[in-house]
Amino acid sequence: MLSQLIYNAVKYSKGHSKQINISLFEQQEAAIIEIEDFGIGIPPNDMRRIFDAFYTGQNGRLYRESTGMGLFLVKEVTQYLQHNVEVKSEVGKGSRFRIIFSPTQNLTKM
């Protein structure tokens, strides 16, 4: 799940930025992993469907290797494990994904 988010960050940053940030922190007793890229961003009209199976969106159609399954699997796994995933994105500036581990799943204090 984490590797898929990192792969997407690198893939969609190609040619725009050579940097991604990966952070781990605690907020309101939940552990959070955040992956931030500085790439092409996700168009607002695609945001509501990025976690749908086989949905590639505007950016995905530009990259022939896109299947529309990566973010779908991230969402499925996080839900199965009772975690949450959030995304914020701005076209031309990049995207920020967070996996939020619920306090009951946060077995170690940071």
C-alpha positions in Angstrom: 0.0 0.0 0.0 2.8 2.4 0.9 4.9 1.3 -1.9 2.1 2.0 -4.4 1.7 5.6 -3.1 5.5 6.1 -3.4 5.5 4.6 -6.9 2.7 7.0 -8.0 4.5 10.0 -6.5 7.6 9.2 -8.4 5.8 8.4 -11.7 3.7 11.5 -11.8 6.6 13.8 -10.6 8.8 12.6 -13.5 10.0 15.7 -15.5 8.6 18.1 -12.9 10.6 17.4 -9.7 13.2 15.0 -8.4 11.9 15.2 -4.9 9.2 13.6 -2.8 8.8 13.9 1.0 7.8 11.1 3.2 6.8 12.0 6.8 5.7 10.0 9.8 4.0 11.8 12.7 1.4 11.5 15.4 -1.8 13.6 15.5 -4.6 13.1 17.9 -3.2 9.7 19.0 -3.2 8.4 15.4 0.0 7.6 13.5 0.1 9.2 10.0 2.3 8.5 7.1 2.4 11.3 4.5 3.7 11.1 1.0 4.0 14.4 -0.9 5.1 14.9 -4.4 5.7 18.1 -6.4 4.5 16.8 -9.8 1.6 17.4 -12.1 -1.2 17.2 -9.5 -4.7 15.7 -10.0 -7.4 17.7 -11.8 -10.4 18.6 -9.6 -12.8 16.8 -11.9 -10.8 13.5 -11.4 -10.5 13.7 -7.6 -13.9 12.1 -6.8 -13.0 8.9 -8.8 -9.2 8.4 -8.2 -9.9 5.4 -5.9 -12.3 3.7 -8.3 -11.2 0.5 -9.9 -9.7 0.9 -13.4 -10.2 4.7 -13.4 -7.1 6.4 -14.9 -8.3 10.0 -15.2 -6.8 12.7 -17.3 -3.3 12.1 -16.1 -3.5 8.4 -16.3 -4.3 8.5 -20.0 -1.1 10.4 -20.6 0.9 7.6 -19.1 0.3 4.3 -21.0 1.4 2.1 -18.1 -1.5 3.4 -15.9 -4.1 0.7 -15.1 -6.3 2.5 -12.6 -5.7 -0.2 -10.0 -3.0 1.3 -7.8 -5.0 3.8 -5.8 -8.0 1.4 -5.8 -5.8 -1.2 -4.1 -4.5 1.4 -1.6 -8.1 2.3 -0.6 -9.2 -1.4 -0.4 -6.2 -2.3 1.9 -6.6 0.7 4.1 -10.3 0.1 4.6 -9.7 -3.6 5.3 -7.1 -2.7 8.0 -9.5 -0.1 9.4 -7.2 2.8 8.4 -8.1 5.9 6.4 -6.5 7.5 3.3 -6.7 11.2 2.5 -5.5 13.1 -0.5 -5.1 16.8 -1.4 -3.8 17.9 -4.7 -3.3 21.0 -6.8 -2.7 20.9 -10.6 0.8 21.9 -11.4 1.9 21.8 -7.7 1.6 18.2 -6.7 -0.3 15.8 -4.4 -0.2 14.8 -0.7 -1.5 11.4 0.4 -1.9 10.4 4.0 -2.5 7.0 5.5 -4.0 7.5 8.9 -3.6 4.6 11.4 -6.5 4.8 13.8 -5.5 5.2 17.5 -6.6 1.6 18.2 -4.2 0.4 15.5 -1.3 2.6 16.8 0.3 0.0 19.0 3.5 2.0 19.7 3.8 5.5 20.9 6.0 7.7 18.8 
